[in-house]
C-alpha cells in the first residue's frame, strides 16, 4: 500500500493505551526492520483509540483503491468500514 509520510514516523513514551492496528511488514507478513520504511516504533503504521472508532495511519489506502491507480489493495479497508457502519 502506498505511503506518503516524508519524514514522519510513530513514536511514544508509553504504549499502555495504544491499540496497534497496522504494522509495516514484508511480502510474507513478517514484521522486520527492513520492512520499516521510516523507523517507526515497533513498525507501527496505524493506531486506533480504545473504542476502535478513531484510526490514525501512515499508509494511504485511498491511493490504492482503484485499478487505474495501480492497485485495489486499499479498497478492502474502505469496504470494511462500510460493512462495520451497516452493523
PDB file with SEQRES, HELIX, SHEET and CRYST1 records, atoms N, CA, C and O in Angstrom:
SEQRES   1 A   87  UNK UNK UNK UNK UNK UNK UNK UNK UNK UNK UNK UNK UNK          
SEQRES   2 A   87  UNK UNK UNK UNK UNK UNK UNK UNK UNK UNK UNK UNK UNK          
SEQRES   3 A   87  UNK UNK UNK UNK UNK UNK UNK UNK UNK UNK UNK UNK UNK          
SEQRES   4 A   87  UNK UNK UNK UNK UNK UNK UNK UNK UNK UNK UNK UNK UNK          
SEQRES   5 A   87  UNK UNK UNK UNK UNK UNK UNK UNK UNK UNK UNK UNK UNK          
SEQRES   6 A   87  UNK UNK UNK UNK UNK UNK UNK UNK UNK UNK UNK UNK UNK          
SEQRES   7 A   87  UNK UNK UNK UNK UNK UNK UNK UNK UNK                          
HELIX    1 AA1 UNK A   33  UNK A   35  5                                   3    
HELIX    2 AA2 UNK A   41  UNK A   43  5                                   3    
HELIX    3 AA3 UNK A   61  UNK A   64  5                                   4    
HELIX    4 AA4 UNK A   67  UNK A   69  5                                   3    
HELIX    5 AA5 UNK A   75  UNK A   86  1                                  12    
SHEET    1 AA1 3 UNK A  19  UNK A  23  0                                        
SHEET    2 AA1 3 UNK A  44  UNK A  48 -1                                        
SHEET    3 AA1 3 UNK A  55  UNK A  57 -1                                        
CRYST1    1.000    1.000    1.000  90.00  90.00  90.00 P 1           1          
ATOM      1  N   UNK A   1       0.843  -1.170   0.000  1.00  0.00           N  
ATOM      2  CA  UNK A   1       0.000   0.000   0.000  1.00  0.00           C  
ATOM      3  C   UNK A   1       0.891   1.237   0.000  1.00  0.00           C  
ATOM      4  O   UNK A   1       1.917   1.255   0.681  1.00  0.00           O  
ATOM      5  N   UNK A   2       0.528   2.239  -0.732  1.00  0.00           N  
ATOM      6  CA  UNK A   2       1.358   3.446  -0.792  1.00  0.00           C  
ATOM      7  C   UNK A   2       1.493   4.127   0.567  1.00  0.00           C  
ATOM      8  O   UNK A   2       0.573   4.114   1.384  1.00  0.00           O  
ATOM      9  N   UNK A   3       2.646   4.710   0.782  1.00  0.00           N  
ATOM     10  CA  UNK A   3       2.880   5.522   1.967  1.00  0.00           C  
ATOM     11  C   UNK A   3       3.333   6.895   1.502  1.00  0.00           C  
ATOM     12  O   UNK A   3       3.936   7.029   0.436  1.00  0.00           O  
ATOM     13  N   UNK A   4       3.046   7.905   2.294  1.00  0.00           N  
ATOM     14  CA  UNK A   4       3.451   9.272   1.952  1.00  0.00           C  
ATOM     15  C   UNK A   4       3.638  10.040   3.250  1.00  0.00           C  
ATOM     16  O   UNK A   4       2.819  10.885   3.612  1.00  0.00           O  
ATOM     17  N   UNK A   5       4.707   9.742   3.930  1.00  0.00           N  
ATOM     18  CA  UNK A   5       4.904  10.345   5.231  1.00  0.00           C  
ATOM     19  C   UNK A   5       6.143  11.227   5.290  1.00  0.00           C  
ATOM     20  O   UNK A   5       6.457  11.792   6.338  1.00  0.00           O  
ATOM     21  N   UNK A   6       6.834  11.343   4.188  1.00  0.00           N  
ATOM     22  CA  UNK A   6       8.055  12.153   4.161  1.00  0.00           C  
ATOM     23  C   UNK A   6       8.967  11.745   5.307  1.00  0.00           C  
ATOM     24  O   UNK A   6       9.632  10.712   5.230  1.00  0.00           O  
ATOM     25  N   UNK A   7       9.005  12.532   6.355  1.00  0.00           N  
ATOM     26  CA  UNK A   7       9.898  12.229   7.457  1.00  0.00           C  
ATOM     27  C   UNK A   7       9.159  11.751   8.704  1.00  0.00           C  
ATOM     28  O   UNK A   7       9.776  11.580   9.755  1.00  0.00           O  
ATOM     29  N   UNK A   8       7.860  11.536   8.607  1.00  0.00           N  
ATOM     30  CA  UNK A   8       7.079  11.161   9.776  1.00  0.00           C  
ATOM     31  C   UNK A   8       7.261   9.710  10.179  1.00  0.00           C  
ATOM     32  O   UNK A   8       7.531   8.853   9.338  1.00  0.00           O  
ATOM     33  N   UNK A   9       7.112   9.436  11.466  1.00  0.00           N  
ATOM     34  CA  UNK A   9       7.087   8.074  11.969  1.00  0.00           C  
ATOM     35  C   UNK A   9       6.398   8.077  13.329  1.00  0.00           C  
ATOM     36  O   UNK A   9       6.201   9.131  13.935  1.00  0.00           O  
ATOM     37  N   UNK A  10       6.038   6.898  13.797  1.00  0.00           N  
ATOM     38  CA  UNK A  10       5.336   6.793  15.060  1.00  0.00           C  
ATOM     39  C   UNK A  10       6.331   6.572  16.188  1.00  0.00           C  
ATOM     40  O   UNK A  10       7.259   5.772  16.071  1.00  0.00           O  
ATOM     41  N   UNK A  11       6.123   7.292  17.277  1.00  0.00           N  
ATOM     42  CA  UNK A  11       6.892   7.057  18.492  1.00  0.00           C  
ATOM     43  C   UNK A  11       5.996   7.380  19.676  1.00  0.00           C  
ATOM     44  O   UNK A  11       5.027   8.128  19.546  1.00  0.00           O  
ATOM     45  N   UNK A  12       6.320   6.821  20.819  1.00  0.00           N  
ATOM     46  CA  UNK A  12       5.529   7.052  22.012  1.00  0.00           C  
ATOM     47  C   UNK A  12       6.398   6.815  23.236  1.00  0.00           C  
ATOM     48  O   UNK A  12       7.305   5.983  23.214  1.00  0.00           O  
ATOM     49  N   UNK A  13       6.117   7.544  24.294  1.00  0.00           N  
ATOM     50  CA  UNK A  13       6.816   7.310  25.549  1.00  0.00           C  
ATOM     51  C   UNK A  13       6.180   6.148  26.307  1.00  0.00           C  
ATOM     52  O   UNK A  13       6.814   5.544  27.171  1.00  0.00           O  
ATOM     53  N   UNK A  14       4.932   5.840  25.982  1.00  0.00           N  
ATOM     54  CA  UNK A  14       4.230   4.746  26.639  1.00  0.00           C  
ATOM     55  C   UNK A  14       3.300   4.074  25.636  1.00  0.00           C  
ATOM     56  O   UNK A  14       2.636   4.745  24.846  1.00  0.00           O  
ATOM     57  N   UNK A  15       3.260   2.770  25.673  1.00  0.00           N  
ATOM     58  CA  UNK A  15       2.365   2.015  24.787  1.00  0.00           C  
ATOM     59  C   UNK A  15       1.167   1.459  25.553  1.00  0.00           C  
ATOM     60  O   UNK A  15       0.453   0.595  25.044  1.00  0.00           O  
ATOM     61  N   UNK A  16       0.944   1.950  26.774  1.00  0.00           N  
ATOM     62  CA  UNK A  16      -0.111   1.416  27.629  1.00  0.00           C  
ATOM     63  C   UNK A  16      -1.499   1.471  27.000  1.00  0.00           C  
ATOM     64  O   UNK A  16      -2.245   0.495  27.082  1.00  0.00           O  
ATOM     65  N   UNK A  17      -1.856   2.575  26.383  1.00  0.00           N  
ATOM     66  CA  UNK A  17      -3.211   2.709  25.835  1.00  0.00           C  
ATOM     67  C   UNK A  17      -3.231   2.678  24.309  1.00  0.00           C  
ATOM     68  O   UNK A  17      -4.240   3.028  23.696  1.00  0.00           O  
ATOM     69  N   UNK A  18      -2.133   2.267  23.696  1.00  0.00           N  
ATOM     70  CA  UNK A  18      -2.044   2.244  22.233  1.00  0.00           C  
ATOM     71  C   UNK A  18      -2.593   0.931  21.695  1.00  0.00           C  
ATOM     72  O   UNK A  18      -2.202  -0.147  22.142  1.00  0.00           O  
ATOM     73  N   UNK A  19      -3.499   1.030  20.736  1.00  0.00           N  
ATOM     74  CA  UNK A  19      -4.002  -0.152  20.038  1.00  0.00           C  
ATOM     75  C   UNK A  19      -3.388  -0.146  18.643  1.00  0.00           C  
ATOM     76  O   UNK A  19      -3.770   0.664  17.799  1.00  0.00           O  
ATOM     77  N   UNK A  20      -2.454  -1.032  18.402  1.00  0.00           N  
ATOM     78  CA  UNK A  20      -1.790  -1.111  17.102  1.00  0.00           C  
ATOM     79  C   UNK A  20      -2.742  -1.801  16.128  1.00  0.00           C  
ATOM     80  O   UNK A  20      -3.189  -2.922  16.373  1.00  0.00           O  
ATOM     81  N   UNK A  21      -3.045  -1.130  15.030  1.00  0.00           N  
ATOM     82  CA  UNK A  21      -3.957  -1.691  14.032  1.00  0.00           C  
ATOM     83  C   UNK A  21      -3.242  -2.126  12.760  1.00  0.00           C  
ATOM     84  O   UNK A  21      -3.698  -3.045  12.080  1.00  0.00           O  
ATOM     85  N   UNK A  22      -2.133  -1.480  12.431  1.00  0.00           N  
ATOM     86  CA  UNK A  22      -1.350  -1.819  11.246  1.00  0.00           C  
ATOM     87  C   UNK A  22       0.125  -1.751  11.579  1.00  0.00           C  
ATOM     88  O   UNK A  22       0.563  -0.879  12.331  1.00  0.00           O  
ATOM     89  N   UNK A  23       0.892  -2.678  11.015  1.00  0.00           N  
ATOM     90  CA  UNK A  23       2.344  -2.641  11.141  1.00  0.00           C  
ATOM     91  C   UNK A  23       2.961  -2.863   9.768  1.00  0.00           C  
ATOM     92  O   UNK A  23       2.424  -3.604   8.944  1.00  0.00           O  
ATOM     93  N   UNK A  24       4.088  -2.215   9.532  1.00  0.00           N  
ATOM     94  CA  UNK A  24       4.822  -2.433   8.295  1.00  0.00           C  
ATOM     95  C   UNK A  24       5.376  -3.857   8.300  1.00  0.00           C  
ATOM     96  O   UNK A  24       5.930  -4.312   9.300  1.00  0.00           O  
ATOM     97  N   UNK A  25       5.221  -4.554   7.176  1.00  0.00           N  
ATOM     98  CA  UNK A  25       5.710  -5.931   7.069  1.00  0.00           C  
ATOM     99  C   UNK A  25       6.243  -6.178   5.669  1.00  0.00           C  
ATOM    100  O   UNK A  25       6.047  -5.370   4.761  1.00  0.00           O  
ATOM    101  N   UNK A  26       6.920  -7.307   5.509  1.00  0.00           N  
ATOM    102  CA  UNK A  26       7.380  -7.689   4.172  1.00  0.00           C  
ATOM    103  C   UNK A  26       6.245  -8.409   3.432  1.00  0.00           C  
ATOM    104  O   UNK A  26       5.138  -8.529   3.956  1.00  0.00           O  
ATOM    105  N   UNK A  27       6.519  -8.878   2.240  1.00  0.00           N  
ATOM    106  CA  UNK A  27       5.501  -9.531   1.402  1.00  0.00           C  
ATOM    107  C   UNK A  27       4.910 -10.776   2.061  1.00  0.00           C  
ATOM    108  O   UNK A  27       3.789 -11.179   1.747  1.00  0.00           O  
ATOM    109  N   UNK A  28       5.666 -11.379   2.972  1.00  0.00           N  
ATOM    110  CA  UNK A  28       5.195 -12.593   3.653  1.00  0.00           C  
ATOM    111  C   UNK A  28       4.440 -12.280   4.942  1.00  0.00           C  
ATOM    112  O   UNK A  28       3.958 -13.184   5.625  1.00  0.00           O  
ATOM    113  N   UNK A  29       4.342 -10.990   5.268  1.00  0.00           N  
ATOM    114  CA  UNK A  29       3.671 -10.591   6.501  1.00  0.00           C  
ATOM    115  C   UNK A  29       4.563 -10.583   7.716  1.00  0.00           C  
ATOM    116  O   UNK A  29       4.082 -10.437   8.840  1.00  0.00           O  
ATOM    117  N   UNK A  30       5.872 -10.739   7.508  1.00  0.00           N  
ATOM    118  CA  UNK A  30       6.827 -10.730   8.614  1.00  0.00           C  
ATOM    119  C   UNK A  30       7.154  -9.290   9.008  1.00  0.00           C  
ATOM    120  O   UNK A  30       7.450  -8.452   8.157  1.00  0.00           O  
ATOM    121  N   UNK A  31       7.094  -9.021  10.303  1.00  0.00           N  
ATOM    122  CA  UNK A  31       7.432  -7.700  10.832  1.00  0.00           C  
ATOM    123  C   UNK A  31       8.949  -7.663  11.017  1.00  0.00           C  
ATOM    124  O   UNK A  31       9.486  -8.241  11.962  1.00  0.00           O  
ATOM    125  N   UNK A  32       9.625  -6.976  10.104  1.00  0.00           N  
ATOM    126  CA  UNK A  32      11.083  -6.931  10.142  1.00  0.00           C  
ATOM    127  C   UNK A  32      11.576  -5.480  10.089  1.00  0.00           C  
ATOM    128  O   UNK A  32      10.852  -4.578   9.668  1.00  0.00           O  
ATOM    129  N   UNK A  33      12.793  -5.283  10.514  1.00  0.00           N  
ATOM    130  CA  UNK A  33      13.399  -3.955  10.455  1.00  0.00           C  
ATOM    131  C   UNK A  33      13.495  -3.460   9.012  1.00  0.00           C  
ATOM    132  O   UNK A  33      13.288  -2.276   8.747  1.00  0.00           O  
ATOM    133  N   UNK A  34      13.807  -4.357   8.084  1.00  0.00           N  
ATOM    134  CA  UNK A  34      13.922  -3.972   6.670  1.00  0.00           C  
ATOM    135  C   UNK A  34      12.587  -3.536   6.071  1.00  0.00           C  
ATOM    136  O   UNK A  34      12.562  -2.787   5.095  1.00  0.00           O  
ATOM    137  N   UNK A  35      11.477  -4.000   6.648  1.00  0.00           N  
ATOM    138  CA  UNK A  35      10.158  -3.642   6.125  1.00  0.00           C  
ATOM    139  C   UNK A  35       9.668  -2.303   6.665  1.00  0.00           C  
ATOM    140  O   UNK A  35       8.625  -1.805   6.241  1.00  0.00           O  
ATOM    141  N   UNK A  36      10.407  -1.728   7.585  1.00  0.00           N  
ATOM    142  CA  UNK A  36      10.011  -0.478   8.223  1.00  0.00           C  
ATOM    143  C   UNK A  36      10.613   0.699   7.455  1.00  0.00           C  
ATOM    144  O   UNK A  36      11.811   0.953   7.577  1.00  0.00           O  
ATOM    145  N   UNK A  37       9.811   1.424   6.664  1.00  0.00           N  
ATOM    146  CA  UNK A  37      10.368   2.466   5.796  1.00  0.00           C  
ATOM    147  C   UNK A  37      10.753   3.764   6.504  1.00  0.00           C  
ATOM    148  O   UNK A  37      11.446   4.600   5.924  1.00  0.00           O  
ATOM    149  N   UNK A  38      10.310   3.942   7.758  1.00  0.00           N  
ATOM    150  CA  UNK A  38      10.541   5.234   8.391  1.00  0.00           C  
ATOM    151  C   UNK A  38      11.056   5.160   9.827  1.00  0.00           C  
ATOM    152  O   UNK A  38      11.128   6.184  10.506  1.00  0.00           O  
ATOM    153  N   UNK A  39      11.409   3.986  10.293  1.00  0.00           N  
ATOM    154  CA  UNK A  39      11.925   3.852  11.643  1.00  0.00           C  
ATOM    155  C   UNK A  39      10.874   3.931  12.732  1.00  0.00           C  
ATOM    156  O   UNK A  39      11.198   4.179  13.894  1.00  0.00           O  
ATOM    157  N   UNK A  40       9.632   3.724  12.371  1.00  0.00           N  
ATOM    158  CA  UNK A  40       8.535   3.783  13.317  1.00  0.00           C  
ATOM    159  C   UNK A  40       8.690   2.738  14.425  1.00  0.00           C  
ATOM    160  O   UNK A  40       9.087   1.603  14.160  1.00  0.00           O  
ATOM    161  N   UNK A  41       8.380   3.117  15.650  1.00  0.00           N  
ATOM    162  CA  UNK A  41       8.435   2.230  16.802  1.00  0.00           C  
ATOM    163  C   UNK A  41       7.608   0.977  16.551  1.00  0.00           C  
ATOM    164  O   UNK A  41       6.436   1.079  16.189  1.00  0.00           O  
ATOM    165  N   UNK A  42       8.192  -0.201  16.735  1.00  0.00           N  
ATOM    166  CA  UNK A  42       7.514  -1.496  16.550  1.00  0.00           C  
ATOM    167  C   UNK A  42       6.894  -1.662  15.160  1.00  0.00           C  
ATOM    168  O   UNK A  42       5.937  -2.418  14.990  1.00  0.00           O  
ATOM    169  N   UNK A  43       7.437  -0.958  14.174  1.00  0.00           N  
ATOM    170  CA  UNK A  43       6.919  -0.994  12.798  1.00  0.00           C  
ATOM    171  C   UNK A  43       5.471  -0.497  12.721  1.00  0.00           C  
ATOM    172  O   UNK A  43       4.733  -0.882  11.814  1.00  0.00           O  
ATOM    173  N   UNK A  44       5.067   0.347  13.656  1.00  0.00           N  
ATOM    174  CA  UNK A  44       3.682   0.804  13.707  1.00  0.00           C  
ATOM    175  C   UNK A  44       3.366   1.672  12.501  1.00  0.00           C  
ATOM    176  O   UNK A  44       4.048   2.657  12.217  1.00  0.00           O  
ATOM    177  N   UNK A  45       2.298   1.270  11.792  1.00  0.00           N  
ATOM    178  CA  UNK A  45       1.806   2.023  10.642  1.00  0.00           C  
ATOM    179  C   UNK A  45       0.429   2.617  10.911  1.00  0.00           C  
ATOM    180  O   UNK A  45      -0.005   3.524  10.201  1.00  0.00           O  
ATOM    181  N   UNK A  46      -0.264   2.111  11.937  1.00  0.00           N  
ATOM    182  CA  UNK A  46      -1.580   2.629  12.276  1.00  0.00           C  
ATOM    183  C   UNK A  46      -1.966   2.290  13.696  1.00  0.00           C  
ATOM    184  O   UNK A  46      -1.623   1.226  14.211  1.00  0.00           O  
ATOM    185  N   UNK A  47      -2.692   3.216  14.334  1.00  0.00           N  
ATOM    186  CA  UNK A  47      -3.183   3.010  15.690  1.00  0.00           C  
ATOM    187  C   UNK A  47      -4.646   3.437  15.759  1.00  0.00           C  
ATOM    188  O   UNK A  47      -5.129   4.185  14.909  1.00  0.00           O  
ATOM    189  N   UNK A  48      -5.339   2.953  16.779  1.00  0.00           N  
ATOM    190  CA  UNK A  48      -6.716   3.394  16.995  1.00  0.00           C  
ATOM    191  C   UNK A  48      -6.922   3.690  18.473  1.00  0.00           C  
ATOM    192  O   UNK A  48      -6.112   3.317  19.321  1.00  0.00           O  
ATOM    193  N   UNK A  49      -8.017   4.363  18.756  1.00  0.00           N  
ATOM    194  CA  UNK A  49      -8.361   4.610  20.153  1.00  0.00           C  
ATOM    195  C   UNK A  49      -8.943   3.337  20.770  1.00  0.00           C  
ATOM    196  O   UNK A  49      -9.140   2.341  20.073  1.00  0.00           O  
ATOM    197  N   UNK A  50      -9.214   3.370  22.069  1.00  0.00           N  
ATOM    198  CA  UNK A  50      -9.681   2.170  22.768  1.00  0.00           C  
ATOM    199  C   UNK A  50     -11.009   1.651  22.222  1.00  0.00           C  
ATOM    200  O   UNK A  50     -11.221   0.439  22.186  1.00  0.00           O  
ATOM    201  N   UNK A  51     -11.906   2.539  21.797  1.00  0.00           N  
ATOM    202  CA  UNK A  51     -13.196   2.103  21.242  1.00  0.00           C  
ATOM    203  C   UNK A  51     -13.044   1.534  19.839  1.00  0.00           C  
ATOM    204  O   UNK A  51     -13.920   0.812  19.362  1.00  0.00           O  
ATOM    205  N   UNK A  52     -11.941   1.854  19.177  1.00  0.00           N  
ATOM    206  CA  UNK A  52     -11.725   1.371  17.822  1.00  0.00           C  
ATOM    207  C   UNK A  52     -12.454   2.157  16.756  1.00  0.00           C  
ATOM    208  O   UNK A  52     -12.540   1.715  15.610  1.00  0.00           O  
ATOM    209  N   UNK A  53     -12.984   3.321  17.114  1.00  0.00           N  
ATOM    210  CA  UNK A  53     -13.731   4.113  16.145  1.00  0.00           C  
ATOM    211  C   UNK A  53     -12.961   5.316  15.601  1.00  0.00           C  
ATOM    212  O   UNK A  53     -13.490   6.083  14.797  1.00  0.00           O  
ATOM    213  N   UNK A  54     -11.708   5.480  16.042  1.00  0.00           N  
ATOM    214  CA  UNK A  54     -10.836   6.526  15.502  1.00  0.00           C  
ATOM    215  C   UNK A  54      -9.528   5.859  15.092  1.00  0.00           C  
ATOM    216  O   UNK A  54      -8.900   5.163  15.890  1.00  0.00           O  
ATOM    217  N   UNK A  55      -9.125   6.074  13.856  1.00  0.00           N  
ATOM    218  CA  UNK A  55      -7.935   5.434  13.303  1.00  0.00           C  
ATOM    219  C   UNK A  55      -6.980   6.486  12.766  1.00  0.00           C  
ATOM    220  O   UNK A  55      -7.388   7.415  12.069  1.00  0.00           O  
ATOM    221  N   UNK A  56      -5.724   6.331  13.093  1.00  0.00           N  
ATOM    222  CA  UNK A  56      -4.674   7.156  12.510  1.00  0.00           C  
ATOM    223  C   UNK A  56      -3.679   6.224  11.849  1.00  0.00           C  
ATOM    224  O   UNK A  56      -3.233   5.252  12.459  1.00  0.00           O  
ATOM    225  N   UNK A  57      -3.327   6.515  10.599  1.00  0.00           N  
ATOM    226  CA  UNK A  57      -2.403   5.614   9.910  1.00  0.00           C  
ATOM    227  C   UNK A  57      -1.526   6.370   8.924  1.00  0.00           C  
ATOM    228  O   UNK A  57      -1.901   7.429   8.420  1.00  0.00           O  
ATOM    229  N   UNK A  58      -0.347   5.808   8.659  1.00  0.00           N  
ATOM    230  CA  UNK A  58       0.594   6.397   7.718  1.00  0.00           C  
ATOM    231  C   UNK A  58       0.354   5.942   6.277  1.00  0.00           C  
ATOM    232  O   UNK A  58       0.462   6.757   5.360  1.00  0.00           O  
ATOM    233  N   UNK A  59       0.033   4.672   6.052  1.00  0.00           N  
ATOM    234  CA  UNK A  59      -0.254   4.269   4.669  1.00  0.00           C  
ATOM    235  C   UNK A  59      -1.488   4.998   4.149  1.00  0.00           C  
ATOM    236  O   UNK A  59      -2.322   5.466   4.924  1.00  0.00           O  
ATOM    237  N   UNK A  60      -1.588   5.085   2.857  1.00  0.00           N  
ATOM    238  CA  UNK A  60      -2.690   5.805   2.223  1.00  0.00           C  
ATOM    239  C   UNK A  60      -3.515   4.854   1.358  1.00  0.00           C  
ATOM    240  O   UNK A  60      -3.227   4.697   0.171  1.00  0.00           O  
ATOM    241  N   UNK A  61      -4.541   4.216   1.934  1.00  0.00           N  
ATOM    242  CA  UNK A  61      -5.348   3.277   1.159  1.00  0.00           C  
ATOM    243  C   UNK A  61      -6.090   3.935  -0.004  1.00  0.00           C  
ATOM    244  O   UNK A  61      -6.413   3.271  -0.989  1.00  0.00           O  
ATOM    245  N   UNK A  62      -6.359   5.230   0.107  1.00  0.00           N  
ATOM    246  CA  UNK A  62      -7.050   5.920  -0.989  1.00  0.00           C  
ATOM    247  C   UNK A  62      -6.205   5.965  -2.261  1.00  0.00           C  
ATOM    248  O   UNK A  62      -6.737   6.144  -3.356  1.00  0.00           O  
ATOM    249  N   UNK A  63      -4.909   5.803  -2.118  1.00  0.00           N  
ATOM    250  CA  UNK A  63      -4.015   5.802  -3.278  1.00  0.00           C  
ATOM    251  C   UNK A  63      -3.877   4.412  -3.897  1.00  0.00           C  
ATOM    252  O   UNK A  63      -3.128   4.218  -4.854  1.00  0.00           O  
ATOM    253  N   UNK A  64      -4.610   3.449  -3.334  1.00  0.00           N  
ATOM    254  CA  UNK A  64      -4.611   2.082  -3.868  1.00  0.00           C  
ATOM    255  C   UNK A  64      -6.035   1.536  -3.791  1.00  0.00           C  
ATOM    256  O   UNK A  64      -6.271   0.450  -3.262  1.00  0.00           O  
ATOM    257  N   UNK A  65      -6.985   2.315  -4.331  1.00  0.00           N  
ATOM    258  CA  UNK A  65      -8.381   1.914  -4.211  1.00  0.00           C  
ATOM    259  C   UNK A  65      -9.085   1.749  -5.547  1.00  0.00           C  
ATOM    260  O   UNK A  65     -10.307   1.609  -5.597  1.00  0.00           O  
ATOM    261  N   UNK A  66      -8.325   1.765  -6.619  1.00  0.00           N  
ATOM    262  CA  UNK A  66      -8.923   1.580  -7.943  1.00  0.00           C  
ATOM    263  C   UNK A  66      -7.852   1.058  -8.905  1.00  0.00           C  
ATOM    264  O   UNK A  66      -6.673   1.386  -8.776  1.00  0.00           O  
ATOM    265  N   UNK A  67      -8.282   0.246  -9.865  1.00  0.00           N  
ATOM    266  CA  UNK A  67      -7.322  -0.327 -10.820  1.00  0.00           C  
ATOM    267  C   UNK A  67      -6.518   0.743 -11.543  1.00  0.00           C  
ATOM    268  O   UNK A  67      -5.322   0.567 -11.778  1.00  0.00           O  
ATOM    269  N   UNK A  68      -7.159   1.846 -11.897  1.00  0.00           N  
ATOM    270  CA  UNK A  68      -6.435   2.874 -12.656  1.00  0.00           C  
ATOM    271  C   UNK A  68      -5.359   3.550 -11.802  1.00  0.00           C  
ATOM    272  O   UNK A  68      -4.488   4.236 -12.338  1.00  0.00           O  
ATOM    273  N   UNK A  69      -5.411   3.362 -10.474  1.00  0.00           N  
ATOM    274  CA  UNK A  69      -4.350   3.860  -9.605  1.00  0.00           C  
ATOM    275  C   UNK A  69      -3.206   2.858  -9.474  1.00  0.00           C  
ATOM    276  O   UNK A  69      -2.155   3.170  -8.913  1.00  0.00           O  
ATOM    277  N   UNK A  70      -3.424   1.651  -9.999  1.00  0.00           N  
ATOM    278  CA  UNK A  70      -2.379   0.633  -9.980  1.00  0.00           C  
ATOM    279  C   UNK A  70      -2.609  -0.489  -8.991  1.00  0.00           C  
ATOM    280  O   UNK A  70      -1.907  -1.500  -9.030  1.00  0.00           O  
ATOM    281  N   UNK A  71      -3.591  -0.331  -8.095  1.00  0.00           N  
ATOM    282  CA  UNK A  71      -3.872  -1.369  -7.098  1.00  0.00           C  
ATOM    283  C   UNK A  71      -5.238  -1.118  -6.477  1.00  0.00           C  
ATOM    284  O   UNK A  71      -5.699   0.019  -6.378  1.00  0.00           O  
ATOM    285  N   UNK A  72      -5.867  -2.200  -6.065  1.00  0.00           N  
ATOM    286  CA  UNK A  72      -7.124  -2.100  -5.322  1.00  0.00           C  
ATOM    287  C   UNK A  72      -6.954  -2.597  -3.887  1.00  0.00           C  
ATOM    288  O   UNK A  72      -7.945  -2.831  -3.195  1.00  0.00           O  
ATOM    289  N   UNK A  73      -5.714  -2.760  -3.435  1.00  0.00           N  
ATOM    290  CA  UNK A  73      -5.450  -3.273  -2.096  1.00  0.00           C  
ATOM    291  C   UNK A  73      -6.081  -2.412  -0.999  1.00  0.00           C  
ATOM    292  O   UNK A  73      -6.580  -2.947  -0.009  1.00  0.00           O  
ATOM    293  N   UNK A  74      -6.066  -1.116  -1.160  1.00  0.00           N  
ATOM    294  CA  UNK A  74      -6.614  -0.217  -0.146  1.00  0.00           C  
ATOM    295  C   UNK A  74      -8.123  -0.237  -0.063  1.00  0.00           C  
ATOM    296  O   UNK A  74      -8.698   0.168   0.948  1.00  0.00           O  
ATOM    297  N   UNK A  75      -8.767  -0.701  -1.113  1.00  0.00           N  
ATOM    298  CA  UNK A  75     -10.227  -0.739  -1.148  1.00  0.00           C  
ATOM    299  C   UNK A  75     -10.789  -1.620  -0.039  1.00  0.00           C  
ATOM    300  O   UNK A  75     -11.886  -1.362   0.457  1.00  0.00           O  
ATOM    301  N   UNK A  76     -10.062  -2.643   0.350  1.00  0.00           N  
ATOM    302  CA  UNK A  76     -10.515  -3.537   1.417  1.00  0.00           C  
ATOM    303  C   UNK A  76     -10.758  -2.772   2.719  1.00  0.00           C  
ATOM    304  O   UNK A  76     -11.695  -3.081   3.455  1.00  0.00           O  
ATOM    305  N   UNK A  77      -9.933  -1.794   2.998  1.00  0.00           N  
ATOM    306  CA  UNK A  77     -10.104  -1.010   4.226  1.00  0.00           C  
ATOM    307  C   UNK A  77     -11.394  -0.215   4.170  1.00  0.00           C  
ATOM    308  O   UNK A  77     -12.148  -0.190   5.143  1.00  0.00           O  
ATOM    309  N   UNK A  78     -11.658   0.431   3.051  1.00  0.00           N  
ATOM    310  CA  UNK A  78     -12.879   1.227   2.925  1.00  0.00           C  
ATOM    311  C   UNK A  78     -14.133   0.354   2.949  1.00  0.00           C  
ATOM    312  O   UNK A  78     -15.138   0.721   3.557  1.00  0.00           O  
ATOM    313  N   UNK A  79     -14.072  -0.789   2.293  1.00  0.00           N  
ATOM    314  CA  UNK A  79     -15.215  -1.703   2.309  1.00  0.00           C  
ATOM    315  C   UNK A  79     -15.483  -2.218   3.723  1.00  0.00           C  
ATOM    316  O   UNK A  79     -16.639  -2.373   4.117  1.00  0.00           O  
ATOM    317  N   UNK A  80     -14.429  -2.480   4.483  1.00  0.00           N  
ATOM    318  CA  UNK A  80     -14.625  -2.962   5.854  1.00  0.00           C  
ATOM    319  C   UNK A  80     -15.273  -1.887   6.724  1.00  0.00           C  
ATOM    320  O   UNK A  80     -16.068  -2.203   7.609  1.00  0.00           O  
ATOM    321  N   UNK A  81     -14.937  -0.614   6.476  1.00  0.00           N  
ATOM    322  CA  UNK A  81     -15.560   0.466   7.234  1.00  0.00           C  
ATOM    323  C   UNK A  81     -17.048   0.571   6.915  1.00  0.00           C  
ATOM    324  O   UNK A  81     -17.860   0.798   7.812  1.00  0.00           O  
ATOM    325  N   UNK A  82     -17.408   0.409   5.651  1.00  0.00           N  
ATOM    326  CA  UNK A  82     -18.813   0.447   5.246  1.00  0.00           C  
ATOM    327  C   UNK A  82     -19.578  -0.701   5.893  1.00  0.00           C  
ATOM    328  O   UNK A  82     -20.677  -0.504   6.410  1.00  0.00           O  
ATOM    329  N   UNK A  83     -19.003  -1.891   5.863  1.00  0.00           N  
ATOM    330  CA  UNK A  83     -19.650  -3.053   6.490  1.00  0.00           C  
ATOM    331  C   UNK A  83     -19.826  -2.837   7.992  1.00  0.00           C  
ATOM    332  O   UNK A  83     -20.866  -3.184   8.553  1.00  0.00           O  
ATOM    333  N   UNK A  84     -18.831  -2.275   8.631  1.00  0.00           N  
ATOM    334  CA  UNK A  84     -18.926  -2.020  10.072  1.00  0.00           C  
ATOM    335  C   UNK A  84     -20.041  -1.012  10.351  1.00  0.00           C  
ATOM    336  O   UNK A  84     -20.816  -1.187  11.291  1.00  0.00           O  
ATOM    337  N   UNK A  85     -20.121   0.031   9.544  1.00  0.00           N  
ATOM    338  CA  UNK A  85     -21.155   1.058   9.749  1.00  0.00           C  
ATOM    339  C   UNK A  85     -22.563   0.483   9.531  1.00  0.00           C  
ATOM    340  O   UNK A  85     -23.518   0.915  10.178  1.00  0.00           O  
ATOM    341  N   UNK A  86     -22.687  -0.476   8.633  1.00  0.00           N  
ATOM    342  CA  UNK A  86     -24.005  -1.093   8.397  1.00  0.00           C  
ATOM    343  C   UNK A  86     -24.498  -1.856   9.620  1.00  0.00           C  
ATOM    344  O   UNK A  86     -25.697  -1.935   9.884  1.00  0.00           O  
ATOM    345  N   UNK A  87     -23.535  -2.421  10.364  1.00  0.00           N  
ATOM    346  CA  UNK A  87     -23.927  -3.191  11.569  1.00  0.00           C  
ATOM    347  C   UNK A  87     -24.323  -2.237  12.662  1.00  0.00           C  
ATOM    348  O   UNK A  87     -24.686  -2.669  13.757  1.00  0.00           O  
TER     349      UNK A  87                                                      
END                                                                             
